[in-house]
Amino acid sequence: MRKLLPLLFIVGSIATAQAQDTTAVRQACGDEVRSLCAGIMPGGGRIKQCMIEKFDQLSDACRSAVKDAKAQKGGK
């Protein structure tokens, strides 16, 4: 159990960081998603793909949030 606790802490920290990244992107990009990707059904990465295709139309704040989230994930 002692060896498991640090692992659980790390996994929890990663999940928290990813959730914060997602929240930041949603806050910064919500208007763009609603306007630029209005006809896109969520799921299967379709919204993400729409945002990639419309990247040049995103606000500076949204682009910055997306870039930050990508950097937190190791650029994947």
PDB file of N, CA, C and O in Angstrom:
ATOM      1  N   MET A   1       0.828  -1.201   0.000  1.00  0.00           N
ATOM      2  CA  MET A   1       0.000   0.000   0.000  1.00  0.00           C
ATOM      3  C   MET A   1       0.865   1.254   0.000  1.00  0.00           C
ATOM      4  O   MET A   1       0.518   2.238  -0.653  1.00  0.00           O
ATOM      5  N   ARG A   2       1.981   1.237   0.718  1.00  0.00           N
ATOM      6  CA  ARG A   2       2.856   2.413   0.759  1.00  0.00           C
ATOM      7  C   ARG A   2       3.423   2.745  -0.620  1.00  0.00           C
ATOM      8  O   ARG A   2       3.608   3.918  -0.946  1.00  0.00           O
ATOM      9  N   LYS A   3       3.696   1.732  -1.424  1.00  0.00           N
ATOM     10  CA  LYS A   3       4.224   1.974  -2.762  1.00  0.00           C
ATOM     11  C   LYS A   3       3.131   2.478  -3.703  1.00  0.00           C
ATOM     12  O   LYS A   3       3.414   3.161  -4.687  1.00  0.00           O
ATOM     13  N   LEU A   4       1.921   2.144  -3.402  1.00  0.00           N
ATOM     14  CA  LEU A   4       0.794   2.532  -4.244  1.00  0.00           C
ATOM     15  C   LEU A   4       0.403   3.995  -4.052  1.00  0.00           C
ATOM     16  O   LEU A   4      -0.044   4.637  -5.002  1.00  0.00           O
ATOM     17  N   LEU A   5       0.560   4.526  -2.863  1.00  0.00           N
ATOM     18  CA  LEU A   5       0.138   5.902  -2.582  1.00  0.00           C
ATOM     19  C   LEU A   5       0.856   6.938  -3.441  1.00  0.00           C
ATOM     20  O   LEU A   5       0.195   7.820  -3.989  1.00  0.00           O
ATOM     21  N   PRO A   6       2.185   6.871  -3.584  1.00  0.00           N
ATOM     22  CA  PRO A   6       2.829   7.864  -4.461  1.00  0.00           C
ATOM     23  C   PRO A   6       2.347   7.767  -5.904  1.00  0.00           C
ATOM     24  O   PRO A   6       2.185   8.787  -6.574  1.00  0.00           O
ATOM     25  N   LEU A   7       2.118   6.556  -6.381  1.00  0.00           N
ATOM     26  CA  LEU A   7       1.619   6.376  -7.736  1.00  0.00           C
ATOM     27  C   LEU A   7       0.237   6.998  -7.894  1.00  0.00           C
ATOM     28  O   LEU A   7      -0.038   7.662  -8.893  1.00  0.00           O
ATOM     29  N   LEU A   8      -0.633   6.782  -6.910  1.00  0.00           N
ATOM     30  CA  LEU A   8      -1.965   7.370  -6.955  1.00  0.00           C
ATOM     31  C   LEU A   8      -1.895   8.894  -6.933  1.00  0.00           C
ATOM     32  O   LEU A   8      -2.669   9.569  -7.612  1.00  0.00           O
ATOM     33  N   PHE A   9      -0.966   9.428  -6.152  1.00  0.00           N
ATOM     34  CA  PHE A   9      -0.785  10.878  -6.088  1.00  0.00           C
ATOM     35  C   PHE A   9      -0.361  11.422  -7.448  1.00  0.00           C
ATOM     36  O   PHE A   9      -0.884  12.444  -7.895  1.00  0.00           O
ATOM     37  N   ILE A  10       0.571  10.757  -8.104  1.00  0.00           N
ATOM     38  CA  ILE A  10       1.053  11.201  -9.413  1.00  0.00           C
ATOM     39  C   ILE A  10      -0.064  11.147 -10.443  1.00  0.00           C
ATOM     40  O   ILE A  10      -0.268  12.096 -11.199  1.00  0.00           O
ATOM     41  N   VAL A  11      -0.782  10.036 -10.469  1.00  0.00           N
ATOM     42  CA  VAL A  11      -1.892   9.895 -11.414  1.00  0.00           C
ATOM     43  C   VAL A  11      -2.948  10.969 -11.156  1.00  0.00           C
ATOM     44  O   VAL A  11      -3.474  11.567 -12.095  1.00  0.00           O
ATOM     45  N   GLY A  12      -3.254  11.211  -9.887  1.00  0.00           N
ATOM     46  CA  GLY A  12      -4.224  12.246  -9.539  1.00  0.00           C
ATOM     47  C   GLY A  12      -3.758  13.626  -9.958  1.00  0.00           C
ATOM     48  O   GLY A  12      -4.558  14.439 -10.420  1.00  0.00           O
ATOM     49  N   SER A  13      -2.464  13.901  -9.801  1.00  0.00           N
ATOM     50  CA  SER A  13      -1.909  15.194 -10.193  1.00  0.00           C
ATOM     51  C   SER A  13      -1.991  15.390 -11.698  1.00  0.00           C
ATOM     52  O   SER A  13      -2.318  16.480 -12.170  1.00  0.00           O
ATOM     53  N   ILE A  14      -1.696  14.339 -12.451  1.00  0.00           N
ATOM     54  CA  ILE A  14      -1.774  14.417 -13.905  1.00  0.00           C
ATOM     55  C   ILE A  14      -3.217  14.664 -14.333  1.00  0.00           C
ATOM     56  O   ILE A  14      -3.482  15.505 -15.192  1.00  0.00           O
ATOM     57  N   ALA A  15      -4.134  13.936 -13.736  1.00  0.00           N
ATOM     58  CA  ALA A  15      -5.549  14.106 -14.081  1.00  0.00           C
ATOM     59  C   ALA A  15      -6.024  15.516 -13.759  1.00  0.00           C
ATOM     60  O   ALA A  15      -6.786  16.107 -14.524  1.00  0.00           O
ATOM     61  N   THR A  16      -5.574  16.059 -12.626  1.00  0.00           N
ATOM     62  CA  THR A  16      -5.954  17.418 -12.244  1.00  0.00           C
ATOM     63  C   THR A  16      -5.401  18.427 -13.238  1.00  0.00           C
ATOM     64  O   THR A  16      -6.107  19.350 -13.641  1.00  0.00           O
ATOM     65  N   ALA A  17      -4.151  18.261 -13.635  1.00  0.00           N
ATOM     66  CA  ALA A  17      -3.537  19.172 -14.607  1.00  0.00           C
ATOM     67  C   ALA A  17      -4.272  19.113 -15.940  1.00  0.00           C
ATOM     68  O   ALA A  17      -4.513  20.147 -16.563  1.00  0.00           O
ATOM     69  N   GLN A  18      -4.631  17.907 -16.381  1.00  0.00           N
ATOM     70  CA  GLN A  18      -5.362  17.778 -17.640  1.00  0.00           C
ATOM     71  C   GLN A  18      -6.740  18.421 -17.543  1.00  0.00           C
ATOM     72  O   GLN A  18      -7.199  19.053 -18.494  1.00  0.00           O
ATOM     73  N   ALA A  19      -7.398  18.264 -16.404  1.00  0.00           N
ATOM     74  CA  ALA A  19      -8.716  18.870 -16.213  1.00  0.00           C
ATOM     75  C   ALA A  19      -8.606  20.390 -16.232  1.00  0.00           C
ATOM     76  O   ALA A  19      -9.469  21.066 -16.791  1.00  0.00           O
ATOM     77  N   GLN A  20      -7.545  20.937 -15.621  1.00  0.00           N
ATOM     78  CA  GLN A  20      -7.346  22.387 -15.625  1.00  0.00           C
ATOM     79  C   GLN A  20      -7.076  22.886 -17.029  1.00  0.00           C
ATOM     80  O   GLN A  20      -7.575  23.942 -17.418  1.00  0.00           O
ATOM     81  N   ASP A  21      -6.278  22.129 -17.808  1.00  0.00           N
ATOM     82  CA  ASP A  21      -6.011  22.499 -19.193  1.00  0.00           C
ATOM     83  C   ASP A  21      -7.303  22.525 -19.993  1.00  0.00           C
ATOM     84  O   ASP A  21      -7.550  23.457 -20.759  1.00  0.00           O
ATOM     85  N   THR A  22      -8.124  21.500 -19.813  1.00  0.00           N
ATOM     86  CA  THR A  22      -9.393  21.413 -20.532  1.00  0.00           C
ATOM     87  C   THR A  22     -10.297  22.576 -20.157  1.00  0.00           C
ATOM     88  O   THR A  22     -10.948  23.162 -21.022  1.00  0.00           O
ATOM     89  N   THR A  23     -10.343  22.912 -18.878  1.00  0.00           N
ATOM     90  CA  THR A  23     -11.165  24.025 -18.424  1.00  0.00           C
ATOM     91  C   THR A  23     -10.673  25.335 -19.032  1.00  0.00           C
ATOM     92  O   THR A  23     -11.479  26.151 -19.479  1.00  0.00           O
ATOM     93  N   ALA A  24      -9.366  25.540 -19.050  1.00  0.00           N
ATOM     94  CA  ALA A  24      -8.811  26.769 -19.617  1.00  0.00           C
ATOM     95  C   ALA A  24      -9.146  26.890 -21.098  1.00  0.00           C
ATOM     96  O   ALA A  24      -9.494  27.970 -21.574  1.00  0.00           O
ATOM     97  N   VAL A  25      -9.040  25.792 -21.816  1.00  0.00           N
ATOM     98  CA  VAL A  25      -9.363  25.810 -23.247  1.00  0.00           C
ATOM     99  C   VAL A  25     -10.853  26.072 -23.444  1.00  0.00           C
ATOM    100  O   VAL A  25     -11.237  26.857 -24.311  1.00  0.00           O
ATOM    101  N   ARG A  26     -11.683  25.425 -22.651  1.00  0.00           N
ATOM    102  CA  ARG A  26     -13.131  25.649 -22.785  1.00  0.00           C
ATOM    103  C   ARG A  26     -13.499  27.094 -22.500  1.00  0.00           C
ATOM    104  O   ARG A  26     -14.336  27.670 -23.196  1.00  0.00           O
ATOM    105  N   GLN A  27     -12.882  27.686 -21.483  1.00  0.00           N
ATOM    106  CA  GLN A  27     -13.190  29.080 -21.150  1.00  0.00           C
ATOM    107  C   GLN A  27     -12.711  30.019 -22.246  1.00  0.00           C
ATOM    108  O   GLN A  27     -13.418  30.953 -22.623  1.00  0.00           O
ATOM    109  N   ALA A  28     -11.514  29.773 -22.756  1.00  0.00           N
ATOM    110  CA  ALA A  28     -10.938  30.670 -23.757  1.00  0.00           C
ATOM    111  C   ALA A  28     -11.533  30.469 -25.141  1.00  0.00           C
ATOM    112  O   ALA A  28     -11.564  31.401 -25.944  1.00  0.00           O
ATOM    113  N   CYS A  29     -12.004  29.263 -25.427  1.00  0.00           N
ATOM    114  CA  CYS A  29     -12.428  28.931 -26.792  1.00  0.00           C
ATOM    115  C   CYS A  29     -13.917  28.657 -26.951  1.00  0.00           C
ATOM    116  O   CYS A  29     -14.374  28.339 -28.049  1.00  0.00           O
ATOM    117  N   GLY A  30     -14.665  28.775 -25.886  1.00  0.00           N
ATOM    118  CA  GLY A  30     -16.078  28.423 -25.943  1.00  0.00           C
ATOM    119  C   GLY A  30     -16.841  29.139 -27.044  1.00  0.00           C
ATOM    120  O   GLY A  30     -17.613  28.517 -27.775  1.00  0.00           O
ATOM    121  N   ASP A  31     -16.628  30.448 -27.166  1.00  0.00           N
ATOM    122  CA  ASP A  31     -17.350  31.214 -28.194  1.00  0.00           C
ATOM    123  C   ASP A  31     -16.969  30.761 -29.602  1.00  0.00           C
ATOM    124  O   ASP A  31     -17.824  30.643 -30.480  1.00  0.00           O
ATOM    125  N   GLU A  32     -15.668  30.508 -29.807  1.00  0.00           N
ATOM    126  CA  GLU A  32     -15.206  30.063 -31.119  1.00  0.00           C
ATOM    127  C   GLU A  32     -15.766  28.692 -31.471  1.00  0.00           C
ATOM    128  O   GLU A  32     -16.175  28.457 -32.608  1.00  0.00           O
ATOM    129  N   VAL A  33     -15.783  27.799 -30.507  1.00  0.00           N
ATOM    130  CA  VAL A  33     -16.322  26.462 -30.760  1.00  0.00           C
ATOM    131  C   VAL A  33     -17.789  26.568 -31.153  1.00  0.00           C
ATOM    132  O   VAL A  33     -18.241  25.922 -32.098  1.00  0.00           O
ATOM    133  N   ARG A  34     -18.522  27.389 -30.415  1.00  0.00           N
ATOM    134  CA  ARG A  34     -19.952  27.545 -30.713  1.00  0.00           C
ATOM    135  C   ARG A  34     -20.197  28.190 -32.087  1.00  0.00           C
ATOM    136  O   ARG A  34     -21.164  27.851 -32.768  1.00  0.00           O
ATOM    137  N   SER A  35     -19.329  29.109 -32.487  1.00  0.00           N
ATOM    138  CA  SER A  35     -19.563  29.785 -33.767  1.00  0.00           C
ATOM    139  C   SER A  35     -18.894  29.063 -34.944  1.00  0.00           C
ATOM    140  O   SER A  35     -19.528  28.867 -35.981  1.00  0.00           O
ATOM    141  N   LEU A  36     -17.649  28.675 -34.801  1.00  0.00           N
ATOM    142  CA  LEU A  36     -16.926  28.074 -35.920  1.00  0.00           C
ATOM    143  C   LEU A  36     -17.247  26.596 -36.128  1.00  0.00           C
ATOM    144  O   LEU A  36     -17.153  26.086 -37.244  1.00  0.00           O
ATOM    145  N   CYS A  37     -17.623  25.918 -35.058  1.00  0.00           N
ATOM    146  CA  CYS A  37     -17.873  24.471 -35.136  1.00  0.00           C
ATOM    147  C   CYS A  37     -19.321  24.147 -34.774  1.00  0.00           C
ATOM    148  O   CYS A  37     -19.612  23.080 -34.233  1.00  0.00           O
ATOM    149  N   ALA A  38     -20.215  25.071 -35.077  1.00  0.00           N
ATOM    150  CA  ALA A  38     -21.617  24.951 -34.658  1.00  0.00           C
ATOM    151  C   ALA A  38     -22.293  23.670 -35.149  1.00  0.00           C
ATOM    152  O   ALA A  38     -23.090  23.086 -34.414  1.00  0.00           O
ATOM    153  N   GLY A  39     -22.005  23.227 -36.344  1.00  0.00           N
ATOM    154  CA  GLY A  39     -22.680  22.059 -36.889  1.00  0.00           C
ATOM    155  C   GLY A  39     -21.993  20.741 -36.598  1.00  0.00           C
ATOM    156  O   GLY A  39     -22.407  19.699 -37.107  1.00  0.00           O
ATOM    157  N   ILE A  40     -20.948  20.774 -35.784  1.00  0.00           N
ATOM    158  CA  ILE A  40     -20.160  19.573 -35.516  1.00  0.00           C
ATOM    159  C   ILE A  40     -20.714  18.854 -34.290  1.00  0.00           C
ATOM    160  O   ILE A  40     -20.892  19.463 -33.235  1.00  0.00           O
ATOM    161  N   MET A  41     -20.985  17.571 -34.428  1.00  0.00           N
ATOM    162  CA  MET A  41     -21.470  16.771 -33.306  1.00  0.00           C
ATOM    163  C   MET A  41     -20.277  16.386 -32.416  1.00  0.00           C
ATOM    164  O   MET A  41     -19.292  15.837 -32.909  1.00  0.00           O
ATOM    165  N   PRO A  42     -20.361  16.668 -31.117  1.00  0.00           N
ATOM    166  CA  PRO A  42     -19.264  16.317 -30.213  1.00  0.00           C
ATOM    167  C   PRO A  42     -19.018  14.810 -30.165  1.00  0.00           C
ATOM    168  O   PRO A  42     -19.919  14.001 -30.387  1.00  0.00           O
ATOM    169  N   GLY A  43     -17.777  14.468 -29.869  1.00  0.00           N
ATOM    170  CA  GLY A  43     -17.393  13.066 -29.731  1.00  0.00           C
ATOM    171  C   GLY A  43     -16.465  12.638 -30.850  1.00  0.00           C
ATOM    172  O   GLY A  43     -16.530  13.150 -31.968  1.00  0.00           O
ATOM    173  N   GLY A  44     -15.611  11.700 -30.532  1.00  0.00           N
ATOM    174  CA  GLY A  44     -14.715  11.152 -31.532  1.00  0.00           C
ATOM    175  C   GLY A  44     -13.650  12.114 -32.019  1.00  0.00           C
ATOM    176  O   GLY A  44     -13.048  11.889 -33.068  1.00  0.00           O
ATOM    177  N   GLY A  45     -13.406  13.190 -31.268  1.00  0.00           N
ATOM    178  CA  GLY A  45     -12.383  14.154 -31.659  1.00  0.00           C
ATOM    179  C   GLY A  45     -12.822  15.126 -32.744  1.00  0.00           C
ATOM    180  O   GLY A  45     -11.995  15.838 -33.313  1.00  0.00           O
ATOM    181  N   ARG A  46     -14.119  15.157 -33.033  1.00  0.00           N
ATOM    182  CA  ARG A  46     -14.595  16.016 -34.116  1.00  0.00           C
ATOM    183  C   ARG A  46     -14.446  17.510 -33.810  1.00  0.00           C
ATOM    184  O   ARG A  46     -14.093  18.291 -34.693  1.00  0.00           O
ATOM    185  N   ILE A  47     -14.712  17.904 -32.575  1.00  0.00           N
ATOM    186  CA  ILE A  47     -14.552  19.321 -32.195  1.00  0.00           C
ATOM    187  C   ILE A  47     -13.078  19.703 -32.265  1.00  0.00           C
ATOM    188  O   ILE A  47     -12.731  20.766 -32.778  1.00  0.00           O
ATOM    189  N   LYS A  48     -12.225  18.845 -31.755  1.00  0.00           N
ATOM    190  CA  LYS A  48     -10.784  19.098 -31.807  1.00  0.00           C
ATOM    191  C   LYS A  48     -10.332  19.264 -33.256  1.00  0.00           C
ATOM    192  O   LYS A  48      -9.573  20.181 -33.571  1.00  0.00           O
ATOM    193  N   GLN A  49     -10.792  18.387 -34.128  1.00  0.00           N
ATOM    194  CA  GLN A  49     -10.426  18.475 -35.543  1.00  0.00           C
ATOM    195  C   GLN A  49     -10.936  19.770 -36.159  1.00  0.00           C
ATOM    196  O   GLN A  49     -10.231  20.403 -36.945  1.00  0.00           O
ATOM    197  N   CYS A  50     -12.142  20.163 -35.812  1.00  0.00           N
ATOM    198  CA  CYS A  50     -12.689  21.424 -36.304  1.00  0.00           C
ATOM    199  C   CYS A  50     -11.811  22.592 -35.863  1.00  0.00           C
ATOM    200  O   CYS A  50     -11.511  23.486 -36.654  1.00  0.00           O
ATOM    201  N   MET A  51     -11.405  22.579 -34.599  1.00  0.00           N
ATOM    202  CA  MET A  51     -10.563  23.668 -34.095  1.00  0.00           C
ATOM    203  C   MET A  51      -9.209  23.697 -34.796  1.00  0.00           C
ATOM    204  O   MET A  51      -8.660  24.770 -35.046  1.00  0.00           O
ATOM    205  N   ILE A  52      -8.671  22.528 -35.112  1.00  0.00           N
ATOM    206  CA  ILE A  52      -7.403  22.465 -35.847  1.00  0.00           C
ATOM    207  C   ILE A  52      -7.585  23.078 -37.236  1.00  0.00           C
ATOM    208  O   ILE A  52      -6.758  23.867 -37.693  1.00  0.00           O
ATOM    209  N   GLU A  53      -8.669  22.706 -37.893  1.00  0.00           N
ATOM    210  CA  GLU A  53      -8.930  23.219 -39.239  1.00  0.00           C
ATOM    211  C   GLU A  53      -9.178  24.722 -39.250  1.00  0.00           C
ATOM    212  O   GLU A  53      -8.865  25.393 -40.233  1.00  0.00           O
ATOM    213  N   LYS A  54      -9.737  25.254 -38.169  1.00  0.00           N
ATOM    214  CA  LYS A  54     -10.075  26.677 -38.087  1.00  0.00           C
ATOM    215  C   LYS A  54      -9.079  27.457 -37.226  1.00  0.00           C
ATOM    216  O   LYS A  54      -9.366  28.580 -36.811  1.00  0.00           O
ATOM    217  N   PHE A  55      -7.916  26.870 -36.956  1.00  0.00           N
ATOM    218  CA  PHE A  55      -6.955  27.446 -36.016  1.00  0.00           C
ATOM    219  C   PHE A  55      -6.638  28.910 -36.330  1.00  0.00           C
ATOM    220  O   PHE A  55      -6.512  29.724 -35.416  1.00  0.00           O
ATOM    221  N   ASP A  56      -6.509  29.246 -37.606  1.00  0.00           N
ATOM    222  CA  ASP A  56      -6.164  30.621 -37.978  1.00  0.00           C
ATOM    223  C   ASP A  56      -7.289  31.610 -37.695  1.00  0.00           C
ATOM    224  O   ASP A  56      -7.068  32.821 -37.714  1.00  0.00           O
ATOM    225  N   GLN A  57      -8.505  31.102 -37.432  1.00  0.00           N
ATOM    226  CA  GLN A  57      -9.647  31.968 -37.134  1.00  0.00           C
ATOM    227  C   GLN A  57      -9.880  32.133 -35.631  1.00  0.00           C
ATOM    228  O   GLN A  57     -10.739  32.915 -35.225  1.00  0.00           O
ATOM    229  N   LEU A  58      -9.131  31.410 -34.808  1.00  0.00           N
ATOM    230  CA  LEU A  58      -9.315  31.469 -33.355  1.00  0.00           C
ATOM    231  C   LEU A  58      -8.745  32.754 -32.791  1.00  0.00           C
ATOM    232  O   LEU A  58      -7.815  33.330 -33.356  1.00  0.00           O
ATOM    233  N   SER A  59      -9.298  33.201 -31.685  1.00  0.00           N
ATOM    234  CA  SER A  59      -8.775  34.392 -31.011  1.00  0.00           C
ATOM    235  C   SER A  59      -7.392  34.094 -30.448  1.00  0.00           C
ATOM    236  O   SER A  59      -7.007  32.935 -30.292  1.00  0.00           O
ATOM    237  N   ASP A  60      -6.657  35.149 -30.149  1.00  0.00           N
ATOM    238  CA  ASP A  60      -5.330  34.973 -29.557  1.00  0.00           C
ATOM    239  C   ASP A  60      -5.410  34.233 -28.228  1.00  0.00           C
ATOM    240  O   ASP A  60      -4.563  33.390 -27.931  1.00  0.00           O
ATOM    241  N   ALA A  61      -6.429  34.548 -27.427  1.00  0.00           N
ATOM    242  CA  ALA A  61      -6.586  33.893 -26.123  1.00  0.00           C
ATOM    243  C   ALA A  61      -6.845  32.404 -26.293  1.00  0.00           C
ATOM    244  O   ALA A  61      -6.300  31.589 -25.548  1.00  0.00           O
ATOM    245  N   CYS A  62      -7.658  32.051 -27.248  1.00  0.00           N
ATOM    246  CA  CYS A  62      -7.970  30.649 -27.493  1.00  0.00           C
ATOM    247  C   CYS A  62      -6.733  29.914 -28.006  1.00  0.00           C
ATOM    248  O   CYS A  62      -6.409  28.827 -27.529  1.00  0.00           O
ATOM    249  N   ARG A  63      -6.053  30.506 -28.968  1.00  0.00           N
ATOM    250  CA  ARG A  63      -4.832  29.868 -29.491  1.00  0.00           C
ATOM    251  C   ARG A  63      -3.802  29.666 -28.393  1.00  0.00           C
ATOM    252  O   ARG A  63      -3.147  28.626 -28.331  1.00  0.00           O
ATOM    253  N   SER A  64      -3.660  30.651 -27.535  1.00  0.00           N
ATOM    254  CA  SER A  64      -2.713  30.555 -26.432  1.00  0.00           C
ATOM    255  C   SER A  64      -3.092  29.420 -25.480  1.00  0.00           C
ATOM    256  O   SER A  64      -2.227  28.658 -25.050  1.00  0.00           O
ATOM    257  N   ALA A  65      -4.378  29.306 -25.150  1.00  0.00           N
ATOM    258  CA  ALA A  65      -4.841  28.237 -24.253  1.00  0.00           C
ATOM    259  C   ALA A  65      -4.614  26.870 -24.883  1.00  0.00           C
ATOM    260  O   ALA A  65      -4.216  25.929 -24.196  1.00  0.00           O
ATOM    261  N   VAL A  66      -4.865  26.754 -26.187  1.00  0.00           N
ATOM    262  CA  VAL A  66      -4.650  25.483 -26.889  1.00  0.00           C
ATOM    263  C   VAL A  66      -3.170  25.118 -26.882  1.00  0.00           C
ATOM    264  O   VAL A  66      -2.807  23.970 -26.627  1.00  0.00           O
ATOM    265  N   LYS A  67      -2.313  26.110 -27.165  1.00  0.00           N
ATOM    266  CA  LYS A  67      -0.866  25.862 -27.176  1.00  0.00           C
ATOM    267  C   LYS A  67      -0.372  25.471 -25.790  1.00  0.00           C
ATOM    268  O   LYS A  67       0.454  24.567 -25.664  1.00  0.00           O
ATOM    269  N   ASP A  68      -0.866  26.138 -24.748  1.00  0.00           N
ATOM    270  CA  ASP A  68      -0.472  25.803 -23.375  1.00  0.00           C
ATOM    271  C   ASP A  68      -0.892  24.388 -23.012  1.00  0.00           C
ATOM    272  O   ASP A  68      -0.116  23.640 -22.418  1.00  0.00           O
ATOM    273  N   ALA A  69      -2.112  24.022 -23.365  1.00  0.00           N
ATOM    274  CA  ALA A  69      -2.605  22.675 -23.067  1.00  0.00           C
ATOM    275  C   ALA A  69      -1.783  21.626 -23.801  1.00  0.00           C
ATOM    276  O   ALA A  69      -1.477  20.568 -23.250  1.00  0.00           O
ATOM    277  N   LYS A  70      -1.428  21.924 -25.044  1.00  0.00           N
ATOM    278  CA  LYS A  70      -0.612  21.001 -25.828  1.00  0.00           C
ATOM    279  C   LYS A  70       0.772  20.846 -25.196  1.00  0.00           C
ATOM    280  O   LYS A  70       1.306  19.739 -25.130  1.00  0.00           O
ATOM    281  N   ALA A  71       1.348  21.950 -24.735  1.00  0.00           N
ATOM    282  CA  ALA A  71       2.664  21.903 -24.104  1.00  0.00           C
ATOM    283  C   ALA A  71       2.626  21.095 -22.813  1.00  0.00           C
ATOM    284  O   ALA A  71       3.574  20.372 -22.506  1.00  0.00           O
ATOM    285  N   GLN A  72       1.526  21.214 -22.047  1.00  0.00           N
ATOM    286  CA  GLN A  72       1.384  20.456 -20.810  1.00  0.00           C
ATOM    287  C   GLN A  72       1.307  18.953 -21.077  1.00  0.00           C
ATOM    288  O   GLN A  72       1.707  18.144 -20.240  1.00  0.00           O
ATOM    289  N   LYS A  73       0.797  18.593 -22.236  1.00  0.00           N
ATOM    290  CA  LYS A  73       0.677  17.185 -22.601  1.00  0.00           C
ATOM    291  C   LYS A  73       1.951  16.668 -23.255  1.00  0.00           C
ATOM    292  O   LYS A  73       2.007  15.522 -23.700  1.00  0.00           O
ATOM    293  N   GLY A  74       2.963  17.510 -23.311  1.00  0.00           N
ATOM    294  CA  GLY A  74       4.226  17.094 -23.926  1.00  0.00           C
ATOM    295  C   GLY A  74       4.242  17.257 -25.423  1.00  0.00           C
ATOM    296  O   GLY A  74       5.025  16.607 -26.115  1.00  0.00           O
ATOM    297  N   GLY A  75       3.376  18.126 -25.932  1.00  0.00           N
ATOM    298  CA  GLY A  75       3.375  18.408 -27.355  1.00  0.00           C
ATOM    299  C   GLY A  75       2.703  17.353 -28.202  1.00  0.00           C
ATOM    300  O   GLY A  75       2.844  17.369 -29.424  1.00  0.00           O
ATOM    301  N   LYS A  76       1.981  16.440 -27.592  1.00  0.00           N
ATOM    302  CA  LYS A  76       1.331  15.367 -28.348  1.00  0.00           C
ATOM    303  C   LYS A  76       0.055  15.852 -28.981  1.00  0.00           C
ATOM    304  O   LYS A  76      -0.630  15.084 -29.658  1.00  0.00           O
TER     305      LYS A  76
END
